[in-house]
Amino acid sequence: MLEKFFKLKENKTDVRTEVVAGVTTFMTMAYILAVNPSILSASGMDANAVLIATALASFIGTALMAFLANYPFALAPGLGLNAYFAYTVCINMGYSWQIALAAVFVEGLIFIILSLTNVREAIFNSIPMTLKYAVSGGIGLFVTFIGLQNAKLIVDNSSTLVSYQTFKGDNFHSVGVGALLALIGVLITAILIVKNVKGNILLGILATWVLGIICELVGIYVPNPELGMYSVIPAAFVSFDFTSIGLTFGQVFKADFGAVRVLDFVTVIFAFLFVDIFDTLGTLIGVASKADLLDKDGKLPRIKGALLADAIATSAGAVLGTSTTTTFVESTAGVSEGGRTGLTAITTGLLFLLALVFSPLFLTIPSFATAPALIVVGFFMISNVMKINFNDAAEGVPAFLTIAAMPLAYSISEGIAVGVISYTLLNLLTGKAKEKKIHWLMYVLTVLFILKYIFL
């Protein structure tokens, strides 16, 4: 049945590979179960309710991706969008979290319409292959940067913005040891990759976690919650209390619009819409490119199903009580393990569902154990940069700017914006636009991106 539905042989994969890939993707995404409640609770939402909503929205979105598109892409509430939800819409603009959920719900409905009318697919297909390769490479650096931050190997610095972790001082036995374990995890994972061991990324995560447990037991690693370093030893394994979901479920329909300024609300919807559409497209481009799922014209077959899954998940997540649900860049971890079909996605989705019961166990996996996976995935994704013709500056310069902008601006969508603007203007101003056969939608996107920077 699995073969018939997911077409495993056609995609040159098997059940074991897909399941391992799905587990790996989940392990690299599990942090969202802890991070999303932490961020959204700043808006006044109940953290436990958000955790349940996060797990359910991730399951629904990922299952939809499996059944509507048969792709190994996983979905969950997106980082960045949840921060915009809590800190900008709720705290800075003063709107209730119910109003913010309403904006996310409307955004999802608009996305459903855009997906059914082929607008999002047309945008995807209009982007030149050079930029698609650049997006993949840029996401690789972005994911690596996230991994380095999660491991606290790269930290804030007041003078240089970021710096490396120092392994001295009072924090060594918490932050320092965690950072060292992450480095060891990268080495372990790399050795497994060189040795061609199946499930190398997943094994790297588990090995790093086990080392962390040993270090805590012998007193080398000392948890310090104030520094974001928690115990890596599970205190409990299961929880069956799901009642808190009632605090957020359906609240989107109870929003009080009496004090809402129409123009502000439209602006909020547009901001959610803009970031989501290009984060999703960028992720699909990057992950699909790495998995060799794009056809000879650079198009993604069955993209309508993938975009529709993403759109439905956004509205469903808002009803449950979470910010925008979107395709996750961590899907690259599963793809790197050989995941090629919806079986990978449904495996990840089921684990999110199981996380409702086993949340105490999953939430114990430390970020320094999943960080090596993200760092190594960056290595896999950066390889697409070799397909870019850097001898042609009209291709190479926009590609370089796209790659650089993603980690430095901490945004996939900003990287795409910079790439589209620079590609279109550079080729237009040097008389190469006709030769490059730039799609008319690229001109439209360029204007929209420029207007975004002027007015938003």
FIDREN-327958 format. One line per field, with one value per residue (C-alpha): y, x, z; residue in one letter. Coordinates in Angstrom, 2 decimals. Example, Ala and Ser with C-alpha at 12.3 -4.5 7.8 and 13.67 -1.06 7.14 Angstrom:
v: [-4.50 / -1.06] $
u: [12.30 / 13.67] $
w: [7.80 / 7.14] $
rest: [A / S] $
//
This chain:
v: [0.00 / 2.40 / 1.66 / 2.29 / 5.53 / 7.16 / 5.68 / 4.72 / 2.78 / 5.53 / 7.96 / 5.55 / 5.13 / 2.62 / 2.53 / 2.40 / 5.37 / 7.43 / 6.65 / 7.45 / 10.69 / 11.57 / 10.94 / 13.03 / 15.93 / 15.79 / 15.69 / 18.88 / 20.57 / 19.46 / 22.65 / 24.54 / 22.77 / 24.67 / 27.88 / 28.73 / 28.67 / 30.75 / 33.45 / 33.52 / 33.54 / 37.07 / 38.13 / 36.80 / 33.36 / 30.28 / 28.47 / 24.95 / 25.72 / 27.04 / 23.89 / 21.68 / 23.96 / 23.87 / 20.06 / 19.75 / 22.41 / 20.76 / 17.37 / 18.74 / 20.74 / 17.96 / 15.34 / 17.60 / 17.95 / 14.16 / 13.48 / 16.51 / 16.65 / 13.50 / 15.54 / 15.10 / 18.62 / 19.23 / 22.18 / 23.96 / 27.50 / 29.57 / 31.35 / 35.06 / 35.08 / 34.11 / 36.90 / 39.40 / 38.09 / 38.54 / 41.49 / 43.67 / 43.05 / 42.38 / 44.28 / 47.22 / 47.78 / 46.90 / 44.40 / 41.36 / 37.94 / 37.07 / 39.88 / 38.64 / 35.13 / 36.61 / 38.23 / 34.88 / 33.16 / 35.69 / 35.39 / 31.63 / 32.11 / 34.50 / 31.94 / 29.23 / 31.44 / 32.31 / 28.62 / 27.53 / 30.28 / 29.34 / 32.75 / 31.28 / 28.56 / 31.20 / 33.15 / 29.98 / 29.20 / 32.76 / 32.74 / 31.92 / 28.74 / 30.79 / 32.34 / 28.96 / 27.52 / 30.64 / 30.32 / 26.73 / 27.81 / 30.80 / 28.62 / 26.33 / 29.19 / 30.38 / 26.93 / 26.63 / 30.03 / 28.91 / 25.74 / 27.71 / 29.99 / 27.09 / 25.55 / 28.95 / 28.66 / 32.03 / 34.60 / 38.27 / 40.87 / 44.58 / 45.78 / 43.25 / 42.06 / 38.42 / 36.61 / 33.13 / 31.47 / 31.84 / 28.70 / 30.51 / 31.89 / 30.90 / 29.72 / 27.04 / 24.14 / 25.15 / 27.18 / 26.25 / 22.51 / 22.64 / 24.41 / 21.87 / 18.98 / 20.56 / 20.67 / 17.02 / 16.27 / 17.89 / 15.75 / 12.57 / 13.34 / 14.17 / 10.89 / 8.98 / 10.80 / 10.02 / 6.39 / 6.40 / 5.24 / 5.26 / 7.60 / 9.56 / 12.83 / 11.16 / 9.11 / 12.30 / 13.93 / 10.90 / 10.50 / 14.16 / 13.90 / 10.78 / 12.55 / 15.43 / 13.05 / 11.51 / 14.95 / 15.99 / 12.76 / 13.22 / 16.95 / 18.30 / 19.84 / 21.88 / 23.11 / 26.86 / 27.90 / 31.60 / 31.02 / 28.80 / 25.63 / 23.03 / 19.49 / 16.95 / 14.06 / 13.36 / 14.02 / 12.52 / 10.67 / 11.21 / 13.68 / 13.20 / 16.62 / 18.35 / 20.53 / 23.80 / 23.81 / 25.20 / 28.49 / 29.17 / 26.88 / 28.90 / 32.21 / 33.56 / 33.84 / 35.76 / 38.66 / 42.12 / 44.32 / 47.37 / 49.20 / 47.84 / 50.36 / 48.94 / 50.17 / 48.77 / 45.42 / 45.24 / 46.11 / 43.31 / 40.80 / 41.95 / 41.61 / 38.06 / 37.34 / 38.73 / 37.02 / 33.71 / 33.50 / 34.09 / 32.10 / 29.18 / 29.60 / 29.95 / 26.84 / 24.83 / 25.96 / 25.17 / 21.82 / 20.64 / 21.64 / 19.69 / 16.65 / 16.90 / 17.24 / 20.14 / 19.22 / 20.26 / 23.66 / 24.32 / 23.71 / 21.69 / 19.11 / 19.00 / 22.38 / 23.34 / 20.60 / 21.72 / 25.36 / 24.40 / 22.30 / 25.26 / 27.62 / 25.35 / 24.67 / 28.42 / 28.91 / 25.65 / 26.68 / 30.03 / 28.24 / 25.98 / 28.92 / 29.47 / 31.85 / 31.16 / 27.50 / 27.17 / 24.77 / 24.34 / 24.69 / 21.89 / 19.54 / 19.57 / 17.31 / 14.56 / 15.14 / 14.77 / 11.39 / 10.30 / 11.30 / 11.84 / 11.23 / 12.01 / 9.01 / 11.10 / 13.91 / 11.71 / 10.13 / 13.60 / 14.55 / 11.48 / 12.23 / 15.72 / 14.05 / 11.66 / 14.65 / 15.59 / 12.54 / 12.37 / 16.11 / 15.90 / 13.53 / 15.42 / 18.76 / 17.39 / 17.03 / 19.95 / 22.46 / 21.66 / 18.09 / 19.18 / 21.98 / 19.63 / 18.37 / 21.90 / 22.72 / 19.59 / 20.18 / 23.57 / 21.74 / 19.61 / 22.58 / 24.88 / 22.38 / 23.77 / 26.96 / 25.07 / 25.04 / 28.85 / 30.45 / 32.98 / 33.78 / 35.68 / 38.59 / 39.24 / 35.79 / 35.60 / 38.95 / 38.54 / 34.94 / 36.08 / 38.80 / 36.28 / 33.87 / 36.59 / 38.29 / 35.24 / 34.59 / 38.26 / 39.52 / 36.39 / 35.92 / 33.69 / 36.14 / 39.08 / 37.03 / 36.37 / 40.06 / 41.15 / 38.47 / 39.33 / 43.09 / 42.78 / 40.15 / 42.14 / 45.57 / 44.38 / 42.53 / 45.33 / 48.10 / 46.13 / 45.24 / 41.52 / 41.27 / 40.04 / 37.59 / 36.15 / 35.95 / 37.42 / 36.52 / 39.47 / 38.41 / 39.14 / 42.79 / 42.82 / 41.26 / 43.74 / 46.69 / 45.13 / 44.41 / 47.98 / 49.37 / 47.12 / 48.62 / 52.14 / 51.84 / 48.93] $
u: [0.00 / 2.82 / 4.54 / 1.36 / 0.45 / 3.88 / 5.50 / 8.68 / 10.39 / 9.63 / 11.38 / 14.30 / 13.71 / 12.32 / 10.29 / 13.28 / 14.99 / 11.79 / 11.04 / 14.59 / 14.42 / 11.09 / 12.44 / 15.52 / 13.41 / 11.33 / 14.39 / 15.73 / 12.31 / 11.31 / 12.71 / 9.68 / 7.57 / 9.52 / 10.36 / 6.91 / 5.10 / 7.92 / 7.54 / 3.75 / 3.20 / 4.69 / 1.44 / -0.61 / -1.37 / -1.23 / 2.08 / 0.65 / -2.19 / 0.29 / 2.41 / -0.61 / -1.69 / 1.86 / 1.97 / -1.51 / -0.90 / 2.41 / 0.72 / -2.12 / 0.16 / 2.72 / 0.02 / -1.53 / 1.87 / 2.20 / -1.25 / -1.71 / 1.81 / 3.74 / 6.79 / 9.15 / 8.51 / 7.42 / 5.45 / 5.27 / 4.68 / 7.47 / 10.20 / 10.26 / 6.55 / 5.80 / 8.08 / 6.30 / 2.99 / 3.95 / 6.33 / 5.14 / 1.40 / 0.53 / 3.10 / 4.16 / 0.86 / -1.21 / -3.60 / -4.91 / -3.60 / -7.09 / -6.82 / -3.38 / -4.80 / -7.57 / -4.94 / -3.15 / -6.47 / -7.30 / -3.77 / -4.28 / -7.57 / -5.87 / -3.10 / -5.65 / -7.11 / -3.66 / -2.67 / -5.84 / -5.41 / -1.77 / -0.40 / 2.13 / 3.10 / 3.67 / 5.96 / 7.94 / 8.37 / 9.38 / 12.50 / 15.65 / 17.57 / 20.60 / 18.59 / 17.10 / 20.57 / 21.53 / 18.46 / 19.46 / 23.01 / 21.77 / 19.40 / 22.36 / 24.30 / 21.17 / 20.50 / 24.15 / 23.95 / 20.82 / 22.64 / 25.67 / 23.36 / 21.35 / 24.62 / 25.68 / 28.87 / 27.98 / 26.74 / 25.70 / 28.43 / 27.79 / 30.64 / 30.67 / 27.02 / 28.11 / 31.16 / 32.36 / 31.78 / 34.53 / 35.25 / 36.26 / 34.58 / 31.69 / 29.46 / 31.78 / 29.94 / 26.65 / 26.98 / 30.62 / 30.13 / 27.02 / 28.97 / 31.81 / 29.33 / 27.85 / 31.31 / 31.84 / 28.42 / 29.45 / 32.61 / 30.64 / 28.07 / 30.78 / 32.59 / 29.33 / 28.77 / 32.29 / 31.75 / 28.42 / 26.47 / 22.70 / 20.86 / 24.05 / 22.33 / 19.84 / 22.62 / 24.63 / 21.73 / 21.26 / 25.00 / 25.34 / 22.29 / 23.73 / 27.06 / 25.14 / 23.36 / 26.70 / 28.23 / 25.30 / 25.44 / 29.13 / 28.78 / 30.65 / 27.48 / 25.44 / 22.00 / 21.42 / 17.87 / 18.80 / 21.23 / 18.82 / 20.68 / 18.29 / 18.64 / 19.11 / 17.91 / 14.18 / 12.27 / 9.08 / 8.17 / 4.45 / 1.64 / -2.06 / -3.36 / -4.66 / -7.35 / -5.46 / -6.08 / -9.52 / -7.85 / -6.85 / -9.00 / -11.55 / -10.55 / -9.84 / -13.61 / -14.03 / -11.73 / -13.05 / -12.57 / -14.11 / -10.82 / -9.03 / -7.82 / -8.67 / -5.49 / -3.30 / -5.09 / -4.59 / -0.91 / -0.55 / -2.19 / 0.07 / 3.19 / 2.23 / 1.34 / 4.55 / 6.98 / 5.11 / 4.82 / 8.51 / 9.75 / 7.67 / 8.78 / 12.39 / 12.20 / 10.51 / 13.15 / 16.04 / 14.84 / 13.50 / 16.75 / 18.78 / 16.54 / 16.74 / 12.97 / 12.98 / 12.46 / 14.72 / 12.99 / 13.48 / 9.82 / 8.52 / 5.93 / 2.82 / 3.72 / 0.04 / -0.58 / 2.45 / 1.34 / -2.24 / -1.08 / 0.90 / -2.07 / -4.63 / -2.23 / -1.91 / -5.66 / -6.01 / -3.17 / -4.85 / -8.05 / -6.06 / -4.20 / -0.78 / 0.94 / 1.58 / 2.28 / 4.73 / 7.10 / 10.20 / 13.74 / 14.73 / 13.11 / 16.56 / 17.75 / 15.36 / 16.12 / 19.82 / 18.98 / 17.40 / 13.76 / 12.02 / 8.29 / 5.32 / 6.17 / 8.98 / 6.50 / 3.79 / 6.42 / 7.38 / 3.72 / 2.89 / 5.82 / 4.41 / 1.13 / 2.94 / 4.74 / 1.44 / 1.84 / 5.63 / 6.22 / 8.29 / 10.72 / 10.95 / 11.34 / 14.35 / 16.42 / 18.86 / 19.44 / 23.17 / 22.25 / 20.15 / 22.55 / 25.12 / 22.38 / 21.61 / 25.29 / 25.90 / 22.74 / 24.21 / 27.21 / 24.92 / 22.93 / 25.85 / 26.95 / 24.30 / 26.38 / 28.77 / 26.03 / 26.04 / 28.00 / 30.08 / 32.04 / 28.95 / 28.73 / 25.11 / 24.34 / 26.99 / 26.52 / 22.76 / 23.41 / 26.12 / 23.88 / 21.07 / 23.37 / 24.85 / 21.55 / 19.81 / 22.04 / 22.99 / 19.38 / 18.23 / 15.47 / 14.89 / 12.38 / 14.81 / 17.42 / 14.93 / 13.98 / 17.61 / 18.25 / 15.21 / 15.88 / 19.58 / 19.06 / 16.38 / 18.04 / 21.55 / 20.45 / 18.09 / 20.66 / 23.38 / 21.15 / 21.05 / 17.36 / 16.22 / 19.10 / 18.27 / 14.55 / 13.54 / 9.94 / 7.54 / 6.66 / 10.27 / 9.67 / 6.46 / 8.20 / 11.07 / 8.67 / 6.76 / 9.96 / 11.23 / 7.87 / 8.04 / 11.35 / 10.02 / 6.71 / 6.99] $
w: [0.00 / 0.88 / -2.43 / -4.38 / -2.62 / -2.24 / -5.40 / -3.54 / -6.35 / -8.85 / -6.51 / -5.93 / -2.20 / 0.29 / 3.49 / 5.83 / 4.18 / 4.25 / 7.90 / 9.02 / 7.01 / 8.63 / 12.12 / 11.32 / 10.09 / 13.26 / 15.49 / 13.87 / 14.11 / 17.61 / 19.08 / 17.72 / 20.35 / 22.98 / 21.12 / 19.73 / 23.10 / 24.58 / 21.91 / 21.58 / 25.34 / 25.28 / 23.58 / 26.51 / 25.09 / 27.32 / 26.70 / 27.13 / 24.74 / 22.18 / 22.51 / 21.77 / 18.90 / 17.51 / 17.49 / 15.94 / 13.28 / 12.38 / 12.04 / 9.89 / 7.61 / 7.17 / 6.54 / 3.90 / 2.25 / 2.14 / 0.70 / -1.59 / -3.04 / -1.99 / -1.02 / 1.97 / 3.25 / 6.84 / 8.17 / 11.53 / 12.87 / 11.34 / 13.25 / 12.52 / 11.76 / 15.36 / 16.59 / 14.32 / 15.68 / 19.34 / 19.45 / 16.57 / 16.17 / 19.81 / 21.87 / 19.66 / 17.81 / 20.87 / 19.27 / 21.12 / 20.18 / 18.96 / 16.39 / 15.37 / 14.90 / 12.76 / 10.53 / 10.17 / 9.39 / 6.65 / 5.27 / 4.95 / 3.09 / 0.65 / 0.16 / -0.62 / -3.36 / -4.74 / -4.74 / -6.56 / -9.18 / -9.94 / -8.86 / -6.42 / -8.91 / -11.59 / -9.24 / -8.50 / -12.21 / -13.13 / -10.94 / -13.01 / -12.23 / -11.17 / -8.37 / -7.47 / -6.99 / -5.04 / -2.81 / -2.03 / -1.14 / 0.85 / 2.85 / 3.53 / 5.12 / 6.92 / 8.38 / 9.41 / 11.12 / 13.00 / 14.05 / 15.28 / 17.27 / 18.70 / 19.89 / 21.27 / 19.27 / 17.72 / 20.23 / 20.36 / 20.55 / 21.17 / 18.96 / 16.11 / 16.35 / 16.51 / 17.85 / 18.76 / 22.10 / 24.67 / 26.68 / 29.84 / 32.92 / 35.13 / 32.27 / 30.98 / 32.63 / 30.97 / 27.76 / 27.16 / 27.54 / 25.36 / 22.62 / 22.86 / 22.66 / 19.52 / 17.94 / 18.88 / 17.38 / 14.10 / 14.05 / 14.83 / 12.12 / 9.59 / 10.32 / 9.81 / 6.51 / 5.29 / 6.29 / 4.38 / 7.44 / 6.89 / 9.21 / 9.88 / 10.81 / 13.16 / 14.76 / 15.20 / 17.09 / 19.34 / 19.99 / 20.98 / 23.28 / 24.97 / 25.50 / 27.05 / 29.44 / 30.46 / 31.02 / 33.21 / 35.25 / 36.04 / 36.72 / 33.68 / 32.26 / 34.76 / 33.63 / 33.92 / 32.87 / 33.07 / 30.21 / 28.29 / 29.23 / 30.62 / 31.92 / 29.13 / 31.31 / 30.85 / 34.07 / 32.62 / 29.47 / 28.88 / 29.58 / 28.81 / 29.84 / 26.69 / 28.26 / 27.85 / 24.07 / 24.90 / 25.82 / 22.19 / 19.99 / 18.02 / 19.61 / 16.13 / 15.67 / 18.93 / 18.08 / 18.95 / 15.88 / 17.52 / 18.04 / 14.96 / 12.40 / 8.98 / 7.27 / 10.08 / 9.91 / 6.14 / 6.64 / 9.20 / 6.83 / 3.99 / 6.15 / 7.13 / 3.50 / 2.05 / 4.41 / 4.27 / 0.49 / -0.15 / 2.83 / 1.55 / -2.06 / -0.98 / 1.18 / -1.58 / -4.07 / -1.76 / -0.46 / -3.83 / -5.52 / -2.99 / -3.46 / -7.27 / -7.43 / -9.92 / -13.57 / -16.45 / -16.64 / -12.94 / -12.13 / -9.20 / -10.29 / -8.09 / -6.63 / -6.45 / -3.89 / -1.86 / -1.84 / -1.03 / 1.92 / 3.20 / 2.81 / 4.47 / 7.34 / 7.98 / 8.46 / 10.41 / 12.71 / 13.39 / 14.41 / 16.76 / 18.22 / 16.64 / 14.26 / 10.57 / 9.77 / 6.92 / 5.16 / 7.30 / 6.03 / 8.44 / 5.90 / 4.32 / 7.15 / 6.05 / 2.38 / 3.15 / 4.70 / 1.40 / 1.97 / -1.35 / -0.85 / 1.34 / 3.51 / 5.00 / 5.64 / 7.19 / 9.47 / 10.69 / 11.06 / 13.13 / 15.43 / 15.99 / 16.92 / 19.25 / 20.72 / 22.36 / 24.58 / 24.73 / 24.88 / 28.13 / 26.37 / 23.07 / 24.79 / 26.67 / 23.47 / 23.81 / 21.04 / 21.08 / 20.00 / 17.01 / 16.04 / 14.40 / 12.07 / 10.90 / 10.44 / 8.36 / 6.30 / 5.41 / 3.95 / 1.79 / 0.51 / -0.31 / -2.98 / -5.36 / -5.61 / -7.91 / -10.56 / -10.76 / -13.62 / -11.69 / -14.87 / -16.01 / -13.56 / -14.55 / -13.12 / -10.43 / -8.67 / -7.99 / -6.92 / -4.51 / -3.05 / -2.57 / -0.75 / 1.45 / 2.32 / 3.77 / 6.80 / 7.27 / 7.13 / 8.96 / 6.40 / 3.39 / 1.94 / 2.18 / 0.32 / -2.46 / -2.59 / -2.92 / -5.55 / -7.68 / -7.59 / -8.40 / -11.13 / -12.93 / -12.68 / -13.49 / -16.63 / -17.65 / -17.26 / -19.08 / -22.02 / -21.23 / -20.31 / -23.73 / -23.98 / -20.53 / -21.39 / -18.05 / -17.23 / -16.97 / -13.43 / -12.41 / -13.33 / -11.31 / -8.32 / -8.60 / -8.42 / -5.50 / -3.58 / -4.09 / -2.95 / 0.11 / 1.15 / 0.60 / 2.43 / 4.91] $
rest: [M / L / E / K / F / F / K / L / K / E / N / K / T / D / V / R / T / E / V / V / A / G / V / T / T / F / M / T / M / A / Y / I / L / A / V / N / P / S / I / L / S / A / S / G / M / D / A / N / A / V / L / I / A / T / A / L / A / S / F / I / G / T / A / L / M / A / F / L / A / N / Y / P / F / A / L / A / P / G / L / G / L / N / A / Y / F / A / Y / T / V / C / I / N / M / G / Y / S / W / Q / I / A / L / A / A / V / F / V / E / G / L / I / F / I / I / L / S / L / T / N / V / R / E / A / I / F / N / S / I / P / M / T / L / K / Y / A / V / S / G / G / I / G / L / F / V / T / F / I / G / L / Q / N / A / K / L / I / V / D / N / S / S / T / L / V / S / Y / Q / T / F / K / G / D / N / F / H / S / V / G / V / G / A / L / L / A / L / I / G / V / L / I / T / A / I / L / I / V / K / N / V / K / G / N / I / L / L / G / I / L / A / T / W / V / L / G / I / I / C / E / L / V / G / I / Y / V / P / N / P / E / L / G / M / Y / S / V / I / P / A / A / F / V / S / F / D / F / T / S / I / G / L / T / F / G / Q / V / F / K / A / D / F / G / A / V / R / V / L / D / F / V / T / V / I / F / A / F / L / F / V / D / I / F / D / T / L / G / T / L / I / G / V / A / S / K / A / D / L / L / D / K / D / G / K / L / P / R / I / K / G / A / L / L / A / D / A / I / A / T / S / A / G / A / V / L / G / T / S / T / T / T / T / F / V / E / S / T / A / G / V / S / E / G / G / R / T / G / L / T / A / I / T / T / G / L / L / F / L / L / A / L / V / F / S / P / L / F / L / T / I / P / S / F / A / T / A / P / A / L / I / V / V / G / F / F / M / I / S / N / V / M / K / I / N / F / N / D / A / A / E / G / V / P / A / F / L / T / I / A / A / M / P / L / A / Y / S / I / S / E / G / I / A / V / G / V / I / S / Y / T / L / L / N / L / L / T / G / K / A / K / E / K / K / I / H / W / L / M / Y / V / L / T / V / L / F / I / L / K / Y / I / F / L] $
//
